[in-house]
Amino acid sequence: MKQFAGFPSGRVEFTPIPNVFFSGLLADITDIAELKTTLHVMAALYRKKGYPRFVSFGELLTNADLMQGLQNSEEALRDALKMATERGTLLSLSIEKD
């Protein structure tokens, strides 16, 4: 296991997580891939501008930190997204581009 070096001192970016995540959702998530994916999606949505905000499957696939945490497995990402959408944590939709 790689030792965590700690959080840097000084100015650090952060991602707010709604309190209900801790009080009403976290205890129900038993799959680590679903948890990692959910947190990465929340962070990506927070950094987005405009309306509507969404994160594409392709964006998640190119998220090196997420994919490293999922052992670079596209199947693990698909399974994690499926669990999160079945739980109702995330919404899934298909879009057509011109």
N, C-alpha and C positions, 0 to 999 in steps of 0.2 A: 504494500500500500504506500502510495506517495504521501509524504508528510505535507500538510497544509502549512504554508509559510505565514499565515495570518493576514488580517486585513491591513491595507496600507494606512499610514497616518495621513491626516490632512483631508483634502477634498476627495470624496468617493461618490461615484454615481450609485443610485439605488433604484429599486423597483418596488412600488407600494403593492402590498398584497392585502386584499380585503379581509377584515377580521373573520368573516363567515368562512373563509377558507380554513382557518384554524379551528373554529368552533363547530362547523357543520359539515366539513368535507374531508379534511386530512385523515381523520380516524378511519374513514371508509375506504381510502385508497390503500390497497395492499400490494399493488404491483409497482415496483420501483421505476419501470419504464414509463408507466402512465403518470407517475408523479413528476419525473424529470421532464417529460413532454409538456405536461400542463404548466409547469413553472416557466419553461422556455417560451411557450405560447403567450403566457401572461406578460412576460418581460418584452417580447417582441411587439405585442399590442400596445403596451405602454409607450414604446418609442415611436410608434407610428403617428403620422399627422393626417389630418383630413377625415373625411367621412365617406363611406363607412370604413372602419378600420378592420382589416383582416390579415391573416397570415396564410400564405399559400403552402401547399405541400412541398413545392420546389424550394421555397425559402427555408423550410425546416430541414430539407435534405442537405442544403448547403450550409447549415448552421454547424460548424465544426465542433463546437463544444457539446451540443446536443448529440450529434451523431457519434462522437467519441464515447459519450456516456451510454450510448446504445450499441456499442461495439460495431459501429458503422453498418448496422443492419437496417436496410429499408423495411424489411418485414417487421422488425421490432417497432419501428416508428408507426407503421400502418396499424399494428395490433394495439399500440398505446393510444393512438388517436381513436380507434374503434371503441376501446374501453371508456375513454373520456367522453365521447359523444353519447354512448349508451347510458352513461351515468348522468348526462345532462350538464356536465361541466363545460364542455365545448359544443359549439354548433358546427355542423358540416353542411356545406352547400357546394354545388357545382356551378361554374359560370362559363359562359361562352364568350370568347374574345373574337373581335372582328379581325 
